[in-house]
Amino acid sequence: MPTGVSVSKDSTAVVDACAGRDSEEDPALLRRVLGVRLRRLREASGISGDVAGRVIRASHSKISRLEAGRVTVRAADVEDLLTAYGVCDADLRDEYRQLVERANGTGRWQAGTDLTAARPDTYLALEEAAALIRCYAPSLMPDLMWTPSYAHTVFAIADRQPAADIQRRIELLARRQRLLTRADPPRAWFVIEEAALRRPLGGAEIWQGQMDHLAELAERPNITVQVLPDYIGGPAISGTPFTMLRFAAPELSDIAHYLHLAGPQFLDKTAELDRFNAAWDRLCVCAYPPERTTQFLDTLRTTRSTVDLSL
């Protein structure tokens, strides 16, 4: 067993940089920071995930979830892991204790299980803390760009939930969307299928309002919008809607997030991210360049003969 592991003590600044804006903290993001740091300590000490799991009387899968920041963690478990990893410095151990306490707090995104899917606080906190958001959604526009009326139409068609539940989902979406226009917004890059733009969900008035809103967002300096033309084949390029998040803090790797019938998935392994980055690169190469987006939207909004608004 090693007697000590060399670890930089500037991590408090990294954690503070990863915390929520305006002095608020996102526990889900802090759990991810904690997980990354614990994984690096484990690897530096030469201890396997199986052995680490036995240290805290748990399985290898528990260590994997802990290191991915997907579960809360007991302070006693972290103390045992630090001992196993050879961390003897009292100040550094105290720093970890404080990080555990903060990471196990309640975040502002923990709005209740009736509002969002599995692990809502994890994704929403990470999304809000991202420095770059890249998003592709086949058949529909990415939800960060929806107007309330468009969102109501989509939710009503897709989920057939009671009106009160739909309204709560719209309110939650509106809270998420504020990150695009706040004082320190992330960079956001969207690839949208031409067919999704032409699909008049909700009728002419809702469609027009959505197109106007999209055009306004596309003019913002922090937002890039590309349109994937119909002749490319759309879903043939990527049939899976996905979002990729990148963070300013060096301790945080990229995350790919996607939805399927079994629920949401978070991926951060290099091989997994390589596949998503390759899909993203194909989408961007095949889509119209960003400088053509405004002209495309203007033409789409003014050329009624090319759009069926009868629904």
N, C-alpha and C positions, 0 to 999 in steps of 0.2 A: 504494500500500500504506500503511495507517495506521501511524503511528509509535508508537501506544500505545492501549490500551483500558482504560477505567476499570472496575475490578473490585473488589468489596468484599472485604476481607481477613478477614472473619469466617467464611469458609467452613470453616475447620478445625473450628469449633464445630459447624457443620451436619453435617460428615462424622462427627464423633464422636457426634453425636446419632443418626445413621443407622446407626452400627455395631451389631453384635450386643450383647446384654445381657451383664452380668457380665464386662466388658472383652474379650469375644470379638468378633471382627469377621466380618461376612458379606461376602466379596469380591464376590458377585453384586450386593449392594446398593451397595457402594462403586463398582463399575463403572457402575452406573446414575447415581450421583451424578456421577462423572467425566464420563459421557456428556452429562448435562444441562448441566454447566458448559462443556464444549467446544462444545456446540451454541449456547449463549448467546454465547460468545466469537465463534464463526463468524458468527452473525447480526449481532452488534454491529459486526463488521468489514466487513460487506457482501459476504462471500465465499460463493459458491454451494457446494452439496455436490459438484458436478462438479469445481470448481476445488480444493476441499479434498482430494478424492480424488487428484487429480494431484500435489498437494504430497507425499503419502506414497506415490506410485506405486501407487495402488489405484483402485478404482471408486467411483462415488457410492454404490452399495449397501453397500460396506464402511464408508463414513462413516456411513450410516444405521444400520447394525448397531452401530457403535462408539458413536454418540450415544444409542442405545437401551439401551446397557449389556449387549448380548447376546454380545459377544466380548471376549476379552482383547486388550490393546493393548500394542504395543512402546513402551518409553520413548523410543526414537529418533523414532518417529512423533509422539508427543505433543510432543517438543521441536520438530520441524519445524512442527507445526500452531501451536504457541504463537508461533513466529517469524512465520509467515504471518499470524496474527491480530493481530500487533503487540504482543504481551505482552513487555515489556522488563524489568520489575521482577525483579531476581534472587531476592528472597525469594519472590515469587509463583511463579516458575518452579520453585524448589526445593520449594515446597508441592505443586505438581503432580507433580513427580518422586516425592515420598513417597506421594502418593495412588495413582499408578500402581503402585508397588511393593506397596502394601497391597491394591489391587484385583486384582492378579494372584496373590494368595496362594491357599491351599487352604482352603476353608470346611468347616465341620463337616458340611454337607449333601452334600458330594461323596462319596457312599457307594458309588459304583460303578455302571456302566451296567446291571447286571443287576437293579437294584432299582427303578428309576424310568424314566419316559419321557424324551424328549429334553429337554435343559437342566434336569435335576432341581435342580441347585444354585440356578439362577436363581429358579425359582418358590418353592422351599421357603424360601430365604433371604428373599425378598420377603414371603412370607406371614408368616414369623415376626416381621418388622420392622414389619408393618402396624399402624396404630393402629385401623383399622376394617376388618372383613372382612364383606362381604355376599355371600351364597351362595344360589343356587337350582339344584336338580337335579331335573329331571322324572323321574318314575317311581321314584326312589330317594331316600332321605334323604341329605343332604350327608355326605361321608365323615368330616368332622371330628367327627361325632356318633355314628359307628358303635361298637358294642361289638366286642370281638375275635371273638366267635362270629358276629355278624352279618357282620362283614367277611370272615371265612373263608367263609361261605356265598356272599357276592357274588363274591369272587375265584374260588372254585371253579366257580361257574356261568359266569361271564363269560369267564375266561381258560383254564380247564382246564390250569393249570400244575402241575408237580410239587409235592408237599406242602411240600418244603423251601423252594421259591420263594414259595409262598403265605405260609408262616410269616415269611419275611423281609419281605414286603410288610406283613404285620400289625404287625411290630415297628417298621417305619418309620412306619406310620400312627400307632402309639401315641406315637412321639416327636413327631410333628406335633401331636397332640391335646393335648399338655401345655401348649401356649400358651394354651388356654382357661381353665386353672385355675392358672396360675403366679401369682407374687406381683404382677406388673404386667401383667395380661392385656389384650389388645386388646378393643375392643367387637366383638361378633360378632352378626350379624343374619341369620337363616335364614328362608327361605320354603319350606315343605314341602307337597307335595300330599297331600290327604286319602287318595287312593288308595295312595300310598306308605306311609302309616302303617298302612293296613288290610292291606297285602300281607304275609302271614305267612311271610316267607322263613326257611327253616330249621326251621319247626315252631313249636309253641306255646311251648315253653320259651325258645327263642332270641328269639322275637317278644316275649314278656313281658319278658325281660331288656332288650331294646332299648327298649321303651316306658318302663320304669322309669328307664333311663339318660337318655332324652330328657327325661322329666319333671324329673329332678334338674338337668339342664343349664338347662332353661327357667326354673328358679327362681334362677339365678345373676344377680347385678345387672349383669354385663357382657354378658349374652346375651339377645337378643330372638328369639323364635320365633313365626312366624305360620303358620297352616294355610290352604292354598288349598282351598276346598271343591270337591267333585266337580262341582257344577252349573256352575261357571265354565268347565270344559272343560280345565283343567290345561294340557297342552302347547300348546293353542290360544293361550294367552297368550304362552308362550315355549317353543319346542321344543328350545332349546339350553341345556344346563347351563352355567352360568357363575359366576365369582367375580369380585368387584370389590374391589380393595385400595386403601386410602387411607392415607397416611403423615402423620406429624406434621410432618416436615421440609418447609419451604416449597419447597425445591428439587426435590422429587419430585412429579410429577403422579400422578393416579390411574392404575391399571392394570386393564384387563379381561382376564381369562384364561378361555379356554374350550377344550374338547376336541372334536375331531371325528375321523373315521376317518383323516385324514392326519396327526394328531398335535396337540399343543398350540399355541395361538396366544396371543401377548401383544399387546394393543392399548393405545395411549396417546394417540392423536391426538384432538383435541377432538371432531370429527365422529363418530368411532367411539364415544367415551365417551358422547356425547349419546344415541346409539341405545340403549346398554346402560342408561343411567340412565332413559330413557323406559320401557324394558321393566321395569326394577325398580320404578318408580313404579306401573305398571299392576298388577304382581303384588301390591304392598303394599296398594293400594287395594281390589283384588278379594278379598284374603285376609281371614280373620277378624282383628279387632284383637288385638294381643298379650295383652291382659288376658283374652281368652277361651281362650287356649291351655291353661292348666292344667286348666280345667273340661273342655275337649274331651278331653284326654288321660285324665283320670280316668274320664270316661264311656266312652271307648274301651276302657280296660283292664278295666273292671268289667262292661261289658255284653257278655257273651260271645255273645249271640244275634245281634249285629250284625256279628260278625267270624267269617269262616270260617278256622278253625285246623286244618283237616284235613290240610294238607300236611305 
